[in-house]
Amino acid sequence: MDIVFERRGSGAPLVLLHGIGHRWQAWEPVLDLLAAERDVIAVDLPGFGASPPLPAGTPYTLDTAMANLAATFELLGLDRPHIAGNSLGGLFSLEAADRGLVSSATVLSPAGFFNAAEHRYAKAVLRASRLGANVPGPVLDRLARSPRRRAALFGMIYGRPDRLTVDALLADARALRDAPGFEATLRASRKVRFAGACADVPVTIAWGTKDRLLRAGQAVRAQRRLPHARFVWLEGCGHVPMGDDPELVAKVLLEGSDHPLLSATGEQATA
């Protein structure tokens, strides 16, 4: 299937995966910082951004996501690239690492470590955010231009929504509202938990201290599941930290992907 992506820079390939309801532009605040040292490929996942949804009858499962990711790597000529993901994209990145598809994984507030109550809470917040994005365009524009109302509208996702432009926030809201893969992905996530070990693959887990969607208890579970992983708190950042502190997030991503690429035989390969 057709996958929309943005590619910039040169160096070791680094694939970026966004969260549910988002788009590749979620990474825009850090793209050029990363592209100075990496060949960066920011992807619109199927059913989000400008990528079409999965074919009718195809389930939004981890197996489907991994098959699509492997096909995307092949299409782009990537052999075990580095990967980074936020939220849903973080879960996909960990799964790709566990299946040996990538050379390293750096994940920002990854999904897949919630309990049933936490999942219900996150689902309610996401649906409420999507409902809020359905107000008429002129009304949404006025709300987004008020600092207080902007914080109320986007504060569940961003720790510092005042640091993003109004146009970027409005485009995010439209992407959430219009994503054809949203409901199917959200329904499928109910029973999904990350149960892998990511053996022999370097993993970095980073979590925003102001993440109000996937809260700190899930960060603790992630550390327990992957005790060998490097863990970083992102001070003052929310669930989507790229816009909250681009310099800090870019630093974490560059450090997390600072490993030699591996060939299919496990030998070091030239990046």
C-alpha positions in Angstrom: 0.0 0.0 0.0 1.0 3.6 -0.5 2.8 5.2 2.5 3.4 8.9 2.7 6.7 10.0 4.3 9.1 12.9 4.6 12.8 12.2 4.1 15.6 14.6 5.0 19.3 14.6 5.7 22.1 12.0 5.4 23.8 9.5 7.5 22.5 6.4 9.3 18.8 5.9 8.5 16.4 6.8 11.3 12.7 6.1 10.8 10.2 8.1 12.9 6.7 6.8 13.8 4.0 9.1 15.2 1.2 8.4 17.7 -2.5 7.7 17.2 -4.4 10.5 15.4 -1.2 12.3 14.5 0.9 12.6 11.3 4.5 12.8 10.3 4.5 16.5 11.0 4.5 15.7 14.7 8.3 15.4 14.2 8.7 18.7 12.4 10.1 20.5 15.4 13.1 18.0 15.6 13.4 17.0 11.9 16.2 19.4 10.9 18.1 18.9 14.1 18.1 15.1 13.4 18.7 15.5 9.6 22.0 17.3 10.4 23.3 13.8 11.5 20.8 11.2 10.2 19.0 10.2 7.1 15.5 10.8 8.6 12.3 9.2 7.3 9.1 10.4 9.1 6.2 8.2 8.1 2.4 8.7 8.1 1.1 5.4 9.4 -1.8 3.7 7.5 -5.0 5.6 8.1 -3.3 8.7 9.5 -2.0 11.9 8.0 -2.0 11.5 4.2 -1.5 7.7 4.1 -4.6 5.8 3.1 -6.3 3.4 5.6 -5.7 -0.3 5.5 -7.7 -2.3 2.9 -11.2 -3.2 4.0 -11.2 -6.2 6.3 -7.5 -5.8 7.3 -7.2 -5.7 11.1 -5.2 -3.0 12.8 -3.0 -5.4 14.7 0.7 -5.5 15.6 1.3 -8.2 13.0 -0.3 -6.1 10.3 1.7 -3.0 11.5 5.0 -5.0 11.4 4.3 -6.4 8.0 3.6 -2.9 6.6 6.7 -1.6 8.4 8.9 -4.3 6.9 7.4 -3.6 3.4 8.1 0.1 3.9 11.7 -0.7 4.8 12.1 -2.8 1.7 10.5 -0.1 -0.5 12.9 2.5 0.8 15.9 0.3 0.6 16.5 0.2 4.4 18.2 -2.8 6.1 17.6 -2.7 9.8 17.4 1.1 10.2 17.3 2.8 13.6 13.7 3.6 14.7 12.0 6.1 17.0 8.4 6.3 17.9 6.0 8.3 20.1 3.0 6.7 21.8 1.5 4.2 19.3 4.6 4.7 17.2 6.7 3.8 20.3 4.8 0.5 20.7 5.4 -0.3 17.0 9.1 0.7 17.4 9.6 -1.7 20.4 7.8 -4.5 18.5 10.1 -3.9 15.5 13.1 -4.1 17.8 11.8 -7.3 19.4 11.3 -8.9 16.0 14.8 -7.9 14.8 13.7 -5.4 12.2 15.8 -2.5 13.5 19.2 -1.8 14.9 18.0 0.4 17.8 14.7 1.7 19.1 14.1 5.0 20.9 10.6 5.4 22.3 8.8 8.4 23.7 5.9 7.6 26.1 5.2 4.3 24.3 1.8 2.7 24.4 1.5 -0.9 25.5 2.3 -0.6 29.2 -1.2 0.5 30.5 -3.6 -1.6 32.6 -7.3 -1.8 31.8 -8.3 1.3 33.8 -5.5 3.4 32.3 -6.5 2.3 28.8 -10.1 3.3 29.4 -8.9 6.7 30.6 -6.6 7.2 27.6 -9.3 6.1 25.2 -11.8 8.6 26.8 -9.2 11.5 26.6 -8.4 10.7 22.9 -12.1 10.5 21.9 -12.8 13.7 23.8 -10.0 15.4 22.0 -11.3 14.2 18.7 -14.8 15.4 19.5 -13.4 18.8 20.4 -11.6 19.0 17.0 -15.1 18.7 15.4 -16.2 22.1 16.3 -16.6 24.5 13.3 -13.3 25.8 12.0 -13.7 29.5 12.9 -14.6 28.5 16.5 -11.6 26.2 16.8 -9.4 28.9 15.4 -10.6 31.4 18.0 -10.1 28.9 20.8 -6.6 28.0 19.7 -5.6 31.7 19.6 -6.5 32.2 23.3 -3.5 31.1 25.5 -5.8 29.9 28.2 -8.2 28.0 25.9 -5.3 26.6 23.9 -3.9 25.1 27.1 -7.3 23.5 27.8 -7.6 22.2 24.3 -4.2 20.8 23.8 -2.7 20.4 27.3 -3.6 16.7 27.6 -1.2 16.1 24.7 1.5 18.8 24.9 3.2 19.9 28.1 3.8 23.4 26.6 1.2 24.0 23.8 2.2 27.7 23.9 5.5 26.7 22.2 3.7 25.5 19.0 2.2 27.8 16.4 -1.5 28.1 16.2 -1.4 26.8 12.6 0.4 23.7 13.7 -2.1 23.0 16.5 -5.0 23.5 14.2 -3.5 21.2 11.6 -3.0 18.6 14.4 -6.6 18.9 15.4 -7.8 18.4 11.8 -5.5 15.4 11.4 -7.0 13.9 14.5 -10.6 14.6 13.4 -10.1 13.2 9.9 -8.0 10.1 10.5 -9.9 7.2 9.0 -7.7 4.7 11.0 -8.5 6.2 14.4 -11.4 4.2 15.7 -10.2 0.8 14.4 -6.7 1.4 15.9 -8.2 2.5 19.2 -10.5 -0.5 19.4 -7.6 -2.9 18.5 -5.4 -1.3 21.2 -7.6 -2.6 24.1 -5.9 -6.0 24.3 -2.5 -4.9 23.1 0.4 -5.0 25.6 4.1 -5.1 24.8 5.4 -8.4 26.0 8.8 -8.6 24.3 12.4 -8.3 25.5 14.2 -6.6 22.6 17.2 -8.9 23.1 20.4 -7.6 21.6 18.8 -4.4 20.4 19.7 -1.1 22.2 16.6 0.5 23.5 16.0 4.0 25.0 12.8 4.8 26.8 12.0 8.5 27.4 8.9 9.8 29.2 7.6 13.3 29.7 7.2 14.4 33.3 4.0 16.2 32.3 2.5 13.3 30.3 -1.1 13.4 31.2 -2.3 10.7 28.8 0.1 7.8 29.6 1.1 8.6 33.1 4.2 7.8 35.2 3.1 4.4 36.4 3.4 3.1 32.9 6.9 4.4 32.7 7.7 2.3 35.7 6.2 -0.8 34.0 8.2 -0.1 30.9 11.4 0.0 32.9 10.5 -3.3 34.6 9.7 -5.0 31.3 12.9 -3.8 29.7 15.4 -3.4 32.6 18.4 -3.3 30.2 17.0 -0.2 28.4 18.3 3.3 29.0 15.7 5.5 30.6 15.3 9.2 30.4 12.8 11.6 32.0 11.9 14.5 29.7 11.5 17.4 32.2 8.5 19.6 31.5 7.4 17.6 28.5 4.0 16.2 27.8 2.8 13.1 25.8 4.1 14.5 22.5 7.4 16.0 23.6 8.8 17.0 20.3 7.2 20.4 20.3 7.7 20.9 24.0 11.5 20.7 24.0 12.9 20.0 20.5 16.6 20.3 21.5 16.2 17.8 24.4 14.2 15.3 22.3 16.6 15.5 19.4 19.5 14.9 21.7 17.8 11.8 23.2 17.0 10.5 19.7 20.5 11.0 18.4 22.1 9.4 21.4 19.6 6.5 21.2 20.4 5.8 17.5 24.2 6.2 18.0 24.9 2.5 17.3 26.4 0.7 14.3 23.8 -0.7 11.9 23.8 -4.5 11.8 23.6 -6.7 8.8 21.2 -9.6 8.6 24.0 -11.9 9.9 24.5 -9.7 13.0 27.8 -8.3 11.8 28.5 -4.5 11.8 27.6 -2.9 8.5 28.6 0.5 7.2 26.0 3.1 7.7 
